[in-house]
């Protein structure tokens, strides 16, 4: 809906979206506002052994209360609240209040002081494993507040050898304990690199102003993760960087493009608004792009400059380094956005 502007489509799907969120609310068995999943006895033996599917992977143990499930529940509540507000539909305020309550509960349950824990088992034991996608995505949604976001970014900087240099987009720090993941050590979910993670990682580094680290990550991603004509492989070995599993998966290629556009190049969507940041990774300059947005063709150009942004040669107001562009009436002429980017 954000990209197409198809309001009828959004209205048609709204009842289904509400049912999904109500279903997640019913998964809160212990009354703390966070959904619980299944709890399995014995070692993890293969795909589908997880309680819920998130950035931790589908072959890993995350029994009962998975942070990733709470993370995406919060994001879905926020997104639906914003869509209802933009469309003038009822329920926006209650959805936002619910999202805020879920965020507060997740912070209380999962925050370790440096990052969000991976899961809490049925016995109440918190497993403080660092899951890269979980923590970086929490910065994007605002589940991580400003201080938490800075602490997460500090961890990325501190662990840059593992997360950025040796294995760009590593799923987790360290390895799972024996029996908690069916992948071999350094393979895929058990310490390997997953290109999808490059998306939230780029955006989180940009949101927290870690520009030098972002540029280094982009450079290492190009050097360390070979691609085929169909794009990224599904995963890369955590120790050697060797590609493995299938290539050309949409989630991996799409995740990278999401991070490149919103993180490295500073383009974002918020309901009916396109946001354009006036600072980008300098190694990408100059650059051009062309895309479709809500019935319009958008032509973008980035060059090194003074931080100004123009739309069809008209300067745009910039607030905190970001220009906001409202959705256009459908027109034949392309929208021309030029960013004289700080770097």
Beta strands, then each sheet from edge to edge (+ up, - down):
strand 1: 65-66
strand 2: 119-120
strand 3: 126-127
strand 4: 233-236
strand 5: 243-247
strand 6: 267-270
strand 7: 273-277
strand 8: 287-293
strand 9: 296-304
strand 10: 309-311
strand 11: 314-315
strand 12: 322-326
strand 13: 335-341
sheet 1: 1+ 2- 3+
sheet 2: 4+ 5-
sheet 3: 6+ 7- 12+
sheet 4: 8+ 9- 13- 10+ 11-
end
